[in-house]
Amino acid sequence: MSWSSTIPYVLAGLAILFVPGFLVVWASRVRGMALVAIAPAVTVSIVAVAALIAPIVGLEWSLVPVSALAVVVATVALAVTWFVFKDMAVRKPRTINWLAGAGHAAAIGAAAFLIGRRLMAVFGTPESFSQTLDNVFHLNAIRYIQDTASGSSFMVSAMTGGTFYPSAWHDLVSLLAEFTGASIPVAVNIINLVVGSIVWPLGCIFLAQTIVGNRVVVSVAAGVLSAAFGAFPLLLLDFGVLYPNFLGNALLPVAIGLGLQALGLGHQLLQPRTVSWLLLFTVLPGLTLAHPSSTMALLALMLPPLLFIWFRSTRRVVARTGRRSLALSGMVAVLLLGVSALIIIWQSVRPVESAATWQPIETTGRAIGEVITSSGIGRPVSWVVMILSVAGIVSIILRRTQPWLIGMYGVIAGLFVVVASAPFGPMRTFFTGVWYNDSPRLASLLPVMILPLAVVGAVRCWDKWIVPTMAALPPISKVRAGFQEARLRGYAVGIVALVLTGILGFTTQQANVREAQSSAASGYQLTNDAPLVSTDELALMKRLPNEVPEGATMVGNPWNGSAMAYAFSGRKLLQLHLLGEVPDDATEIFDGLNAANADPAVCPVVRRLQISYVLDFGHEEIQGWDHGYRGLDNLITDGVARLVDSEGQAKLYKLTACGQ
């Protein structure tokens, strides 16, 4: 399959991600770039919540419950915003500036091109899949949603014996696969392509406009810079793979932008603050069900703006009252109450401590340097991003505006430094246990706050030096005032802007991003010695639907990639994930199936678990591990099975022992 042949799938993915949210945001009377940017975040909430509601009301998982919930939420939004707007002065319709609109669209197009080509290079082909440990769960979970007709986060986790797993990403992929008939790997890559190359840069542009203003130069800078980080979106498509975190991080800029607007800290209010609050609360379920750590990141990042609001409000309250000590005490009490609530939430919404075992990876000095140079976890220095972000910080300090933005940068920088360099212990776990004490997860969050600072730096350079310099050049400065002359100046500025955009795009697509692409691409290569599934193993798995009856259960060593057979063929195995729960007596099978004719304890387990086939991919496990499963060896020699099919060293056996 070629990438050009996936255009219908891409269009379907765009429709799934944008249309439901677009209806709601439009009903909320949000227009312009904000309408398009906020729509996917609202869509994810609608999809994730619809997946929770559908089994309760007796609906199978499909676009039907998604569409129904979108209509309901849009209707509510229309009614609520009617009450919000009804007492306001009637605003004149905004004049559409088509030239500015084209500039904003070009910014999105540039970002989509820069990121999209990187992602397609990483995937290689539309059918490729990540050869990483966590992908066993992700692909099988999508198949499980299809088989059970339920995308509920409470149902998906049942595949591995759990009680809850955030499944918003899996729900999106399953909808695309069902709607288009695409295979699971193709649907995965298309959703990731749309999220990474369109949803993420749109969110970055929205956040930048919230902070700096709704200008074309802001959109262009944010769009190009959204493609300038090896840490995101590429890192989470390489490490893990962490698809749920990938979706959550991509939605985070929109949530931050809405939070700033709701607090009244935006450069200009694009809609009433009440609408911003309502949209923020609408986005939060999707952000949480994409991955709870993304919501916790939002909570941490909003702390400096909230402290800024508290400090400003405290000064006003104390200044306006005669009983200043009492007023100050009240405001301090409010602060302490808020901090206490934050600590309770912070310690509650996190994985169990036994799962947060990742160790520090570098010294504190190196970690600080990586934050400043935008080169997290050992990537090459991103010089242009570093210069622009430092310029943004200096500009904010000199202008004494938006100090909370530097505070937000300090929060994410501090969390990364702690996870990357602090000694393993209670203090480190308190701050970064939310992210499993895992450096790559926090490194992927750095661009969320480095980017707005870099945009501030780029825009200040444009306003302070580039535009005045152009205006002073003789060919432009000597042009007389008038309509035609203004057009000439506009053309000149446009040409210079195009050149500078090209330079910015070229200089930010260097070693940092190239190395991230190369690292990620190595994990999507299907070869005879691939770490999870080889060419031969995949070929055999694709023949299973013709060789293994529906409803039959296979057994295999999940660590050698055989568990992926469920995703590729729809035929179940006893263990569908490397870390999933299995029946207590399954060890009788894993350790002694080849002794079924001699050991009387084996056959009762075989019958109870209804095992009839064995998928044997040998003992070459991912990451060089060895988990045993010696009971699946020598099945023909021991007279307990016959060979049904093989491809290279990959073999499918049919049990003949235990009366089968």
Secondary structure, DSSP 8 states (H G I E B T S, - for coil): --SGGGHHHHHHHHHHHHHHHHHHHHHTT--THHHHHHHHHHHHHHHHHHHHHTTTTT--SSHHHHHHHHHHHHHHHHHHHHHHHHTS---------HHHHHHHHHHHHHHHHHHHHHHHHHH-STT----STTHHHHHHHHHHHHHHT---HHHHGGGGT-S----HHHHHHHHHHHHH---HHHHHHHHHHHIIIIIHHHHHHHHHHHHH-S-HHHHHHHHHHTTS-IIIIIGGGTSTT-HHHHHHHHHHHHHHHHHHHHTT-SSS-SS-HHHHHHHHHHHHHHHHHH-HHHHHHHHHHTHHHHHHHHHHHHHHHHHH-S-HHHHHHHHHHHHHHHHHHHHHHHHHSS--GGG------S-HHHHHHHHHTT-GGG----HHHHHHHHHHHHHHHHHT--HHHHHHHHHHHHHHHHHHHS-SSHHHHHHHGGGTT-HHHHHTTHHHHHHHHHHHHHHHHIIIIIHHHHHHSHHHHTS-SSHHHHHHHHHHHHHHHHHHHHHHHHHHSSHHHHHHHHHHHGGG---TT-SS--HHHHHHHHHGGGTS-TT-EEE--GGGTGGGHHHHH--EES--STT----GGGHHHHHHGGGTTT-TTHHHHHHHHTEEEEEE-TT--GGG-----GGGSSTTTTTSEEEEEEETTEEEEEE-STT-
